[in-house]
């Protein structure tokens, strides 16, 4: 005789399948956002590193001056 708690339940199977599908989509969105943030941070850090090493070698930047009338 089969135990009633171990018998397959089609509604539970459908519900778990939908939950797994939603969790997979949420995981994909979270991973994509993480990759975007990491790319942005890496680009910013590269720019800061280049500014740190190359700015002292460049001539000073003079601002535009207004002419008096």
PDB file of N, CA, C and O in Angstrom, chain B, residues numbered from 101:
ATOM      1  N   UNK B 101       0.838  -1.175   0.000  1.00  0.00           N
ATOM      2  CA  UNK B 101       0.000   0.000   0.000  1.00  0.00           C
ATOM      3  C   UNK B 101       0.888   1.244   0.000  1.00  0.00           C
ATOM      4  O   UNK B 101       1.879   1.306   0.727  1.00  0.00           O
ATOM      5  N   UNK B 102       0.522   2.242  -0.826  1.00  0.00           N
ATOM      6  CA  UNK B 102       1.284   3.484  -0.927  1.00  0.00           C
ATOM      7  C   UNK B 102       0.895   4.425   0.199  1.00  0.00           C
ATOM      8  O   UNK B 102      -0.265   4.503   0.604  1.00  0.00           O
ATOM      9  N   UNK B 103       1.860   5.109   0.672  1.00  0.00           N
ATOM     10  CA  UNK B 103       1.620   6.102   1.720  1.00  0.00           C
ATOM     11  C   UNK B 103       1.044   7.349   1.053  1.00  0.00           C
ATOM     12  O   UNK B 103       1.546   7.749   0.002  1.00  0.00           O
ATOM     13  N   UNK B 104       0.016   7.978   1.614  1.00  0.00           N
ATOM     14  CA  UNK B 104      -0.617   9.131   0.948  1.00  0.00           C
ATOM     15  C   UNK B 104       0.293  10.364   0.867  1.00  0.00           C
ATOM     16  O   UNK B 104       0.106  11.204  -0.014  1.00  0.00           O
ATOM     17  N   UNK B 105       1.269  10.486   1.765  1.00  0.00           N
ATOM     18  CA  UNK B 105       2.148  11.665   1.742  1.00  0.00           C
ATOM     19  C   UNK B 105       3.252  11.542   0.707  1.00  0.00           C
ATOM     20  O   UNK B 105       3.864  12.548   0.346  1.00  0.00           O
ATOM     21  N   UNK B 106       3.526  10.334   0.219  1.00  0.00           N
ATOM     22  CA  UNK B 106       4.577  10.161  -0.776  1.00  0.00           C
ATOM     23  C   UNK B 106       4.019  10.060  -2.183  1.00  0.00           C
ATOM     24  O   UNK B 106       4.792   9.991  -3.139  1.00  0.00           O
ATOM     25  N   UNK B 107       2.720  10.050  -2.340  1.00  0.00           N
ATOM     26  CA  UNK B 107       2.120  10.004  -3.676  1.00  0.00           C
ATOM     27  C   UNK B 107       2.360  11.331  -4.385  1.00  0.00           C
ATOM     28  O   UNK B 107       2.417  12.382  -3.746  1.00  0.00           O
ATOM     29  N   UNK B 108       2.501  11.280  -5.703  1.00  0.00           N
ATOM     30  CA  UNK B 108       2.771  12.517  -6.438  1.00  0.00           C
ATOM     31  C   UNK B 108       1.514  13.385  -6.465  1.00  0.00           C
ATOM     32  O   UNK B 108       0.394  12.904  -6.636  1.00  0.00           O
ATOM     33  N   UNK B 109       1.748  14.672  -6.289  1.00  0.00           N
ATOM     34  CA  UNK B 109       0.667  15.639  -6.268  1.00  0.00           C
ATOM     35  C   UNK B 109       0.844  16.554  -7.477  1.00  0.00           C
ATOM     36  O   UNK B 109       1.803  17.326  -7.506  1.00  0.00           O
ATOM     37  N   UNK B 110      -0.035  16.501  -8.471  1.00  0.00           N
ATOM     38  CA  UNK B 110       0.172  17.321  -9.675  1.00  0.00           C
ATOM     39  C   UNK B 110       0.118  18.821  -9.391  1.00  0.00           C
ATOM     40  O   UNK B 110       0.859  19.580 -10.015  1.00  0.00           O
ATOM     41  N   UNK B 111      -0.729  19.270  -8.477  1.00  0.00           N
ATOM     42  CA  UNK B 111      -0.806  20.693  -8.164  1.00  0.00           C
ATOM     43  C   UNK B 111       0.472  21.196  -7.498  1.00  0.00           C
ATOM     44  O   UNK B 111       0.946  22.295  -7.785  1.00  0.00           O
ATOM     45  N   UNK B 112       1.019  20.374  -6.605  1.00  0.00           N
ATOM     46  CA  UNK B 112       2.275  20.755  -5.957  1.00  0.00           C
ATOM     47  C   UNK B 112       3.397  20.788  -6.975  1.00  0.00           C
ATOM     48  O   UNK B 112       4.266  21.658  -6.919  1.00  0.00           O
ATOM     49  N   UNK B 113       3.384  19.854  -7.898  1.00  0.00           N
ATOM     50  CA  UNK B 113       4.407  19.828  -8.936  1.00  0.00           C
ATOM     51  C   UNK B 113       4.329  21.077  -9.804  1.00  0.00           C
ATOM     52  O   UNK B 113       5.358  21.675 -10.117  1.00  0.00           O
ATOM     53  N   UNK B 114       3.135  21.475 -10.193  1.00  0.00           N
ATOM     54  CA  UNK B 114       2.960  22.682 -11.005  1.00  0.00           C
ATOM     55  C   UNK B 114       3.405  23.914 -10.229  1.00  0.00           C
ATOM     56  O   UNK B 114       4.082  24.783 -10.778  1.00  0.00           O
ATOM     57  N   UNK B 115       3.029  23.994  -8.958  1.00  0.00           N
ATOM     58  CA  UNK B 115       3.387  25.147  -8.134  1.00  0.00           C
ATOM     59  C   UNK B 115       4.898  25.238  -7.966  1.00  0.00           C
ATOM     60  O   UNK B 115       5.465  26.324  -8.087  1.00  0.00           O
ATOM     61  N   UNK B 116       5.563  24.114  -7.687  1.00  0.00           N
ATOM     62  CA  UNK B 116       7.016  24.126  -7.510  1.00  0.00           C
ATOM     63  C   UNK B 116       7.732  24.465  -8.814  1.00  0.00           C
ATOM     64  O   UNK B 116       8.763  25.137  -8.804  1.00  0.00           O
ATOM     65  N   UNK B 117       7.190  24.005  -9.924  1.00  0.00           N
ATOM     66  CA  UNK B 117       7.784  24.322 -11.215  1.00  0.00           C
ATOM     67  C   UNK B 117       7.705  25.825 -11.490  1.00  0.00           C
ATOM     68  O   UNK B 117       8.676  26.420 -11.959  1.00  0.00           O
ATOM     69  N   UNK B 118       6.566  26.437 -11.204  1.00  0.00           N
ATOM     70  CA  UNK B 118       6.418  27.880 -11.397  1.00  0.00           C
ATOM     71  C   UNK B 118       7.338  28.656 -10.456  1.00  0.00           C
ATOM     72  O   UNK B 118       7.943  29.650 -10.855  1.00  0.00           O
ATOM     73  N   UNK B 119       7.443  28.203  -9.213  1.00  0.00           N
ATOM     74  CA  UNK B 119       8.322  28.877  -8.248  1.00  0.00           C
ATOM     75  C   UNK B 119       9.777  28.784  -8.701  1.00  0.00           C
ATOM     76  O   UNK B 119      10.530  29.749  -8.579  1.00  0.00           O
ATOM     77  N   UNK B 120      10.168  27.635  -9.217  1.00  0.00           N
ATOM     78  CA  UNK B 120      11.531  27.461  -9.700  1.00  0.00           C
ATOM     79  C   UNK B 120      11.793  28.362 -10.906  1.00  0.00           C
ATOM     80  O   UNK B 120      12.880  28.923 -11.036  1.00  0.00           O
ATOM     81  N   UNK B 121      10.814  28.499 -11.777  1.00  0.00           N
ATOM     82  CA  UNK B 121      10.950  29.366 -12.946  1.00  0.00           C
ATOM     83  C   UNK B 121      11.119  30.823 -12.517  1.00  0.00           C
ATOM     84  O   UNK B 121      11.978  31.527 -13.049  1.00  0.00           O
ATOM     85  N   UNK B 122      10.316  31.278 -11.568  1.00  0.00           N
ATOM     86  CA  UNK B 122      10.425  32.658 -11.087  1.00  0.00           C
ATOM     87  C   UNK B 122      11.757  32.892 -10.375  1.00  0.00           C
ATOM     88  O   UNK B 122      12.370  33.948 -10.531  1.00  0.00           O
ATOM     89  N   UNK B 123      12.200  31.911  -9.600  1.00  0.00           N
ATOM     90  CA  UNK B 123      13.477  32.064  -8.903  1.00  0.00           C
ATOM     91  C   UNK B 123      14.629  32.139  -9.906  1.00  0.00           C
ATOM     92  O   UNK B 123      15.578  32.897  -9.707  1.00  0.00           O
ATOM     93  N   UNK B 124      14.547  31.359 -10.975  1.00  0.00           N
ATOM     94  CA  UNK B 124      15.583  31.418 -12.003  1.00  0.00           C
ATOM     95  C   UNK B 124      15.622  32.759 -12.702  1.00  0.00           C
ATOM     96  O   UNK B 124      16.699  33.291 -12.971  1.00  0.00           O
ATOM     97  N   UNK B 125      14.451  33.315 -12.999  1.00  0.00           N
ATOM     98  CA  UNK B 125      14.398  34.632 -13.641  1.00  0.00           C
ATOM     99  C   UNK B 125      14.939  35.708 -12.707  1.00  0.00           C
ATOM    100  O   UNK B 125      15.693  36.579 -13.140  1.00  0.00           O
ATOM    101  N   UNK B 126      14.566  35.658 -11.438  1.00  0.00           N
ATOM    102  CA  UNK B 126      15.054  36.645 -10.469  1.00  0.00           C
ATOM    103  C   UNK B 126      16.572  36.541 -10.322  1.00  0.00           C
ATOM    104  O   UNK B 126      17.265  37.553 -10.217  1.00  0.00           O
ATOM    105  N   UNK B 127      17.071  35.327 -10.314  1.00  0.00           N
ATOM    106  CA  UNK B 127      18.514  35.130 -10.216  1.00  0.00           C
ATOM    107  C   UNK B 127      19.219  35.712 -11.435  1.00  0.00           C
ATOM    108  O   UNK B 127      20.278  36.325 -11.303  1.00  0.00           O
ATOM    109  N   UNK B 128      18.647  35.526 -12.609  1.00  0.00           N
ATOM    110  CA  UNK B 128      19.239  36.086 -13.822  1.00  0.00           C
ATOM    111  C   UNK B 128      19.274  37.601 -13.798  1.00  0.00           C
ATOM    112  O   UNK B 128      20.280  38.207 -14.167  1.00  0.00           O
ATOM    113  N   UNK B 129      18.171  38.225 -13.361  1.00  0.00           N
ATOM    114  CA  UNK B 129      18.142  39.686 -13.265  1.00  0.00           C
ATOM    115  C   UNK B 129      19.161  40.196 -12.253  1.00  0.00           C
ATOM    116  O   UNK B 129      19.840  41.193 -12.499  1.00  0.00           O
ATOM    117  N   UNK B 130      19.269  39.516 -11.116  1.00  0.00           N
ATOM    118  CA  UNK B 130      20.220  39.942 -10.090  1.00  0.00           C
ATOM    119  C   UNK B 130      21.659  39.805 -10.593  1.00  0.00           C
ATOM    120  O   UNK B 130      22.484  40.687 -10.358  1.00  0.00           O
ATOM    121  N   UNK B 131      21.957  38.716 -11.277  1.00  0.00           N
ATOM    122  CA  UNK B 131      23.312  38.533 -11.804  1.00  0.00           C
ATOM    123  C   UNK B 131      23.638  39.568 -12.876  1.00  0.00           C
ATOM    124  O   UNK B 131      24.766  40.055 -12.941  1.00  0.00           O
ATOM    125  N   UNK B 132      22.666  39.907 -13.714  1.00  0.00           N
ATOM    126  CA  UNK B 132      22.899  40.919 -14.747  1.00  0.00           C
ATOM    127  C   UNK B 132      23.182  42.280 -14.120  1.00  0.00           C
ATOM    128  O   UNK B 132      24.083  42.992 -14.563  1.00  0.00           O
ATOM    129  N   UNK B 133      22.423  42.641 -13.098  1.00  0.00           N
ATOM    130  CA  UNK B 133      22.649  43.922 -12.421  1.00  0.00           C
ATOM    131  C   UNK B 133      24.010  43.940 -11.735  1.00  0.00           C
ATOM    132  O   UNK B 133      24.700  44.960 -11.752  1.00  0.00           O
ATOM    133  N   UNK B 134      24.396  42.828 -11.138  1.00  0.00           N
ATOM    134  CA  UNK B 134      25.705  42.727 -10.499  1.00  0.00           C
ATOM    135  C   UNK B 134      26.813  42.933 -11.526  1.00  0.00           C
ATOM    136  O   UNK B 134      27.784  43.642 -11.261  1.00  0.00           O
ATOM    137  N   UNK B 135      26.670  42.313 -12.702  1.00  0.00           N
ATOM    138  CA  UNK B 135      27.676  42.478 -13.748  1.00  0.00           C
ATOM    139  C   UNK B 135      27.750  43.930 -14.219  1.00  0.00           C
ATOM    140  O   UNK B 135      28.841  44.444 -14.466  1.00  0.00           O
ATOM    141  N   UNK B 136      26.594  44.596 -14.345  1.00  0.00           N
ATOM    142  CA  UNK B 136      26.599  46.006 -14.760  1.00  0.00           C
ATOM    143  C   UNK B 136      27.317  46.870 -13.732  1.00  0.00           C
ATOM    144  O   UNK B 136      28.109  47.740 -14.093  1.00  0.00           O
ATOM    145  N   UNK B 137      27.046  46.635 -12.468  1.00  0.00           N
ATOM    146  CA  UNK B 137      27.695  47.436 -11.422  1.00  0.00           C
ATOM    147  C   UNK B 137      29.189  47.177 -11.384  1.00  0.00           C
ATOM    148  O   UNK B 137      29.976  48.105 -11.196  1.00  0.00           O
ATOM    149  N   UNK B 138      29.591  45.921 -11.560  1.00  0.00           N
ATOM    150  CA  UNK B 138      31.018  45.604 -11.553  1.00  0.00           C
ATOM    151  C   UNK B 138      31.733  46.255 -12.737  1.00  0.00           C
ATOM    152  O   UNK B 138      32.847  46.756 -12.584  1.00  0.00           O
ATOM    153  N   UNK B 139      31.111  46.252 -13.901  1.00  0.00           N
ATOM    154  CA  UNK B 139      31.716  46.897 -15.073  1.00  0.00           C
ATOM    155  C   UNK B 139      31.857  48.394 -14.842  1.00  0.00           C
ATOM    156  O   UNK B 139      32.883  48.985 -15.179  1.00  0.00           O
ATOM    157  N   UNK B 140      30.825  49.006 -14.268  1.00  0.00           N
ATOM    158  CA  UNK B 140      30.864  50.439 -13.983  1.00  0.00           C
ATOM    159  C   UNK B 140      31.972  50.764 -12.974  1.00  0.00           C
ATOM    160  O   UNK B 140      32.714  51.730 -13.150  1.00  0.00           O
ATOM    161  N   UNK B 141      32.076  49.962 -11.928  1.00  0.00           N
ATOM    162  CA  UNK B 141      33.103  50.209 -10.913  1.00  0.00           C
ATOM    163  C   UNK B 141      34.496  50.015 -11.485  1.00  0.00           C
ATOM    164  O   UNK B 141      35.409  50.777 -11.168  1.00  0.00           O
ATOM    165  N   UNK B 142      34.668  48.998 -12.330  1.00  0.00           N
ATOM    166  CA  UNK B 142      35.980  48.752 -12.922  1.00  0.00           C
ATOM    167  C   UNK B 142      36.382  49.908 -13.840  1.00  0.00           C
ATOM    168  O   UNK B 142      37.542  50.321 -13.838  1.00  0.00           O
ATOM    169  N   UNK B 143      35.449  50.426 -14.615  1.00  0.00           N
ATOM    170  CA  UNK B 143      35.755  51.556 -15.492  1.00  0.00           C
ATOM    171  C   UNK B 143      36.121  52.789 -14.674  1.00  0.00           C
ATOM    172  O   UNK B 143      37.050  53.516 -15.028  1.00  0.00           O
ATOM    173  N   UNK B 144      35.402  53.027 -13.588  1.00  0.00           N
ATOM    174  CA  UNK B 144      35.699  54.182 -12.744  1.00  0.00           C
ATOM    175  C   UNK B 144      37.062  54.040 -12.071  1.00  0.00           C
ATOM    176  O   UNK B 144      37.816  55.009 -11.988  1.00  0.00           O
ATOM    177  N   UNK B 145      37.379  52.846 -11.592  1.00  0.00           N
ATOM    178  CA  UNK B 145      38.680  52.647 -10.943  1.00  0.00           C
ATOM    179  C   UNK B 145      39.820  52.786 -11.945  1.00  0.00           C
ATOM    180  O   UNK B 145      40.881  53.313 -11.609  1.00  0.00           O
ATOM    181  N   UNK B 146      39.608  52.312 -13.183  1.00  0.00           N
ATOM    182  CA  UNK B 146      40.632  52.470 -14.211  1.00  0.00           C
ATOM    183  C   UNK B 146      40.869  53.946 -14.505  1.00  0.00           C
ATOM    184  O   UNK B 146      42.011  54.382 -14.651  1.00  0.00           O
ATOM    185  N   UNK B 147      39.785  54.712 -14.589  1.00  0.00           N
ATOM    186  CA  UNK B 147      39.910  56.150 -14.843  1.00  0.00           C
ATOM    187  C   UNK B 147      40.637  56.838 -13.691  1.00  0.00           C
ATOM    188  O   UNK B 147      41.487  57.697 -13.926  1.00  0.00           O
ATOM    189  N   UNK B 148      40.320  56.479 -12.462  1.00  0.00           N
ATOM    190  CA  UNK B 148      41.003  57.078 -11.310  1.00  0.00           C
ATOM    191  C   UNK B 148      42.482  56.730 -11.306  1.00  0.00           C
ATOM    192  O   UNK B 148      43.320  57.572 -10.985  1.00  0.00           O
ATOM    193  N   UNK B 149      42.806  55.487 -11.664  1.00  0.00           N
ATOM    194  CA  UNK B 149      44.215  55.077 -11.688  1.00  0.00           C
ATOM    195  C   UNK B 149      44.977  55.849 -12.766  1.00  0.00           C
ATOM    196  O   UNK B 149      46.096  56.308 -12.535  1.00  0.00           O
ATOM    197  N   UNK B 150      44.365  55.989 -13.939  1.00  0.00           N
ATOM    198  CA  UNK B 150      45.025  56.750 -14.995  1.00  0.00           C
ATOM    199  C   UNK B 150      45.216  58.203 -14.596  1.00  0.00           C
ATOM    200  O   UNK B 150      46.273  58.780 -14.847  1.00  0.00           O
ATOM    201  N   UNK B 151      44.208  58.798 -13.979  1.00  0.00           N
ATOM    202  CA  UNK B 151      44.345  60.185 -13.512  1.00  0.00           C
ATOM    203  C   UNK B 151      45.442  60.311 -12.463  1.00  0.00           C
ATOM    204  O   UNK B 151      46.193  61.287 -12.466  1.00  0.00           O
ATOM    205  N   UNK B 152      45.541  59.345 -11.577  1.00  0.00           N
ATOM    206  CA  UNK B 152      46.548  59.397 -10.522  1.00  0.00           C
ATOM    207  C   UNK B 152      47.957  59.366 -11.096  1.00  0.00           C
ATOM    208  O   UNK B 152      48.833  60.100 -10.637  1.00  0.00           O
ATOM    209  N   UNK B 153      48.183  58.511 -12.109  1.00  0.00           N
ATOM    210  CA  UNK B 153      49.534  58.351 -12.633  1.00  0.00           C
ATOM    211  C   UNK B 153      49.874  59.340 -13.740  1.00  0.00           C
ATOM    212  O   UNK B 153      51.053  59.637 -13.933  1.00  0.00           O
ATOM    213  N   UNK B 154      48.910  59.858 -14.466  1.00  0.00           N
ATOM    214  CA  UNK B 154      49.242  60.718 -15.611  1.00  0.00           C
ATOM    215  C   UNK B 154      49.022  62.200 -15.352  1.00  0.00           C
ATOM    216  O   UNK B 154      49.642  63.018 -16.032  1.00  0.00           O
ATOM    217  N   UNK B 155      48.188  62.584 -14.423  1.00  0.00           N
ATOM    218  CA  UNK B 155      47.930  63.998 -14.182  1.00  0.00           C
ATOM    219  C   UNK B 155      49.166  64.763 -13.728  1.00  0.00           C
ATOM    220  O   UNK B 155      49.358  65.891 -14.182  1.00  0.00           O
ATOM    221  N   UNK B 156      50.025  64.213 -12.852  1.00  0.00           N
ATOM    222  CA  UNK B 156      51.222  64.978 -12.467  1.00  0.00           C
ATOM    223  C   UNK B 156      52.175  65.207 -13.638  1.00  0.00           C
ATOM    224  O   UNK B 156      52.972  66.144 -13.593  1.00  0.00           O
ATOM    225  N   UNK B 157      52.119  64.390 -14.675  1.00  0.00           N
ATOM    226  CA  UNK B 157      53.015  64.554 -15.812  1.00  0.00           C
ATOM    227  C   UNK B 157      52.501  65.591 -16.798  1.00  0.00           C
ATOM    228  O   UNK B 157      53.275  66.135 -17.586  1.00  0.00           O
ATOM    229  N   UNK B 158      51.229  65.864 -16.763  1.00  0.00           N
ATOM    230  CA  UNK B 158      50.628  66.812 -17.711  1.00  0.00           C
ATOM    231  C   UNK B 158      50.891  68.247 -17.261  1.00  0.00           C
ATOM    232  O   UNK B 158      51.049  68.509 -16.068  1.00  0.00           O
ATOM    233  N   UNK B 159      50.937  69.176 -18.220  1.00  0.00           N
ATOM    234  CA  UNK B 159      51.105  70.591 -17.828  1.00  0.00           C
ATOM    235  C   UNK B 159      49.862  71.068 -17.095  1.00  0.00           C
ATOM    236  O   UNK B 159      48.776  70.523 -17.296  1.00  0.00           O
ATOM    237  N   UNK B 160      50.010  72.072 -16.253  1.00  0.00           N
ATOM    238  CA  UNK B 160      48.848  72.560 -15.501  1.00  0.00           C
ATOM    239  C   UNK B 160      47.764  73.096 -16.436  1.00  0.00           C
ATOM    240  O   UNK B 160      48.060  73.691 -17.472  1.00  0.00           O
ATOM    241  N   UNK B 161      46.556  72.884 -16.070  1.00  0.00           N
ATOM    242  CA  UNK B 161      45.425  73.327 -16.870  1.00  0.00           C
ATOM    243  C   UNK B 161      45.047  74.733 -16.434  1.00  0.00           C
ATOM    244  O   UNK B 161      44.729  74.977 -15.270  1.00  0.00           O
ATOM    245  N   UNK B 162      45.088  75.653 -17.391  1.00  0.00           N
ATOM    246  CA  UNK B 162      44.706  77.026 -17.047  1.00  0.00           C
ATOM    247  C   UNK B 162      43.258  77.223 -17.437  1.00  0.00           C
ATOM    248  O   UNK B 162      42.830  76.800 -18.511  1.00  0.00           O
ATOM    249  N   UNK B 163      42.517  77.856 -16.575  1.00  0.00           N
ATOM    250  CA  UNK B 163      41.110  78.083 -16.834  1.00  0.00           C
ATOM    251  C   UNK B 163      40.914  79.249 -17.809  1.00  0.00           C
ATOM    252  O   UNK B 163      41.797  80.091 -17.972  1.00  0.00           O
ATOM    253  N   UNK B 164      39.776  79.282 -18.435  1.00  0.00           N
ATOM    254  CA  UNK B 164      39.478  80.386 -19.337  1.00  0.00           C
ATOM    255  C   UNK B 164      39.239  81.659 -18.510  1.00  0.00           C
ATOM    256  O   UNK B 164      38.559  81.642 -17.484  1.00  0.00           O
ATOM    257  N   UNK B 165      39.811  82.739 -18.988  1.00  0.00           N
ATOM    258  CA  UNK B 165      39.644  83.994 -18.279  1.00  0.00           C
ATOM    259  C   UNK B 165      38.724  84.890 -19.089  1.00  0.00           C
ATOM    260  O   UNK B 165      38.780  84.917 -20.319  1.00  0.00           O
ATOM    261  N   UNK B 166      37.885  85.615 -18.385  1.00  0.00           N
ATOM    262  CA  UNK B 166      37.011  86.567 -19.051  1.00  0.00           C
ATOM    263  C   UNK B 166      37.782  87.846 -19.355  1.00  0.00           C
ATOM    264  O   UNK B 166      38.613  88.317 -18.579  1.00  0.00           O
ATOM    265  N   UNK B 167      37.463  88.371 -20.512  1.00  0.00           N
ATOM    266  CA  UNK B 167      38.059  89.670 -20.840  1.00  0.00           C
ATOM    267  C   UNK B 167      37.182  90.775 -20.263  1.00  0.00           C
ATOM    268  O   UNK B 167      35.955  90.722 -20.349  1.00  0.00           O
ATOM    269  N   UNK B 168      37.815  91.752 -19.689  1.00  0.00           N
ATOM    270  CA  UNK B 168      37.082  92.884 -19.147  1.00  0.00           C
ATOM    271  C   UNK B 168      36.795  93.867 -20.269  1.00  0.00           C
ATOM    272  O   UNK B 168      37.619  94.074 -21.160  1.00  0.00           O
ATOM    273  N   UNK B 169      35.643  94.453 -20.213  1.00  0.00           N
ATOM    274  CA  UNK B 169      35.273  95.431 -21.234  1.00  0.00           C
ATOM    275  C   UNK B 169      35.526  96.828 -20.771  1.00  0.00           C
ATOM    276  O   UNK B 169      35.271  97.779 -21.509  1.00  0.00           O
TER     277      UNK B 169
END
